[in-house]
Structure formats: C-alpha cells, structure tokens
C-alpha cells in the first residue's frame, strides 16, 4: 500500500489472496494476485494493472525498483526512503 497525504494517488498491490476495494463514492474493484490498483482522488478514478511478482518481492525486501517513473517520482521516493531532501 502506498498512500501519502500530499499525493493524489493511492496504490495497493496484491501478492496473494483476494480483496475488494470500495471508494467513498461507492466504486468497487476486486484485486487478485499480481494486480495493482491505482486510485486518483482528484478524478475519483480506479485503474487496475497487472504487475510483475518479482517487483513486489523486491519492494518487500527493501530494494527500490523504478519502472516507467518520472525523475520527480524517483527523487520523492528516495527522499522519503532515506529521510533527506
């Protein structure tokens, strides 16, 4: 789960099992293993994408992996991870 008050996107990634997510305006979406849900609070939209299971394990093991990320997103992640500006 990735959710920060200063960001408009909330991201949930499921490795195993099954969950259902419901937004404030009653949109529902089910996630199955190796799926990632992205909710945009500005547009109230939900998007589900398939993810690589190895990427999930890298994150859980403390490794940082960036795929299709902007430089700004990478810098923000590094700042949060290492508690620096």
N, C-alpha and C positions, 0 to 999 in steps of 0.2 A: 504494500500500500504506500502510495506517495501522495501526501496532501499537505500543502502549506498555505497559511492564511494569505500570503501575498501573491499566490498564483491562482489562475482561473481554471486550471486543470487538476482533476483528481484522477489518479491512476491506480487501478487494482489489477494485480496479476495472480492467476491461479495456477498452482503447480499440480495439485491433486484434489479430488473431491468435486463438489458442485456447489455453487452459491447463486443466490438471486439478489440482485441489487435493485433498489427502488429509490427514485429521486423524490425531491419534495413535491414535484408536480405529478407524481404517480406513474412516471415512466418505469417500466420493469425490464430487466435484462438478465438472462441466466448466463453464467460463465461455466465452462467446462475446462478440464486441464489444458494447459498451454495456451490459454486465451488471456487477453489483457483488455480491460475496459477503461476507456478514457471518457470522463465526464467533463464538459466545459460549462462552468457556471454562468458565463456571460451569455451563451447561446442556448443553454439548457439542452444540449445535445449529448447523446450517448453514442460511442463508437466502440465496436469490439474488433480486435485484430488477433490473428494467430501470432504466437511468439515462439522463439527457439528455446526449448527447455534448458539447454546448456547456458544460455544467457541468464536464466533465472538462478541457476546454481551459482554462477559467478557472483551475482549480487549478494546472495546469501552467504557466500564465503568471504565477503569483504572486498572483492575485486570490482573495480569500476570499468564498465564497458560502455562505449558510446557508439551508437549506430544511428545514422541519419539525424544527429543532434547538431544544433547550431553552436557556434562558438560561445554565444551568450549562455546557452543552456549548460554547456560544459563548464564554463567559468563558475556559474552559480552552483553547480553540483560540487565542484572542487572546494569552493568557499565554505559550503555547508559541511562537507566531509571533514575538512581539515580545520574548521573554525577560524578562518583567516579571510582577509579582504584582498 
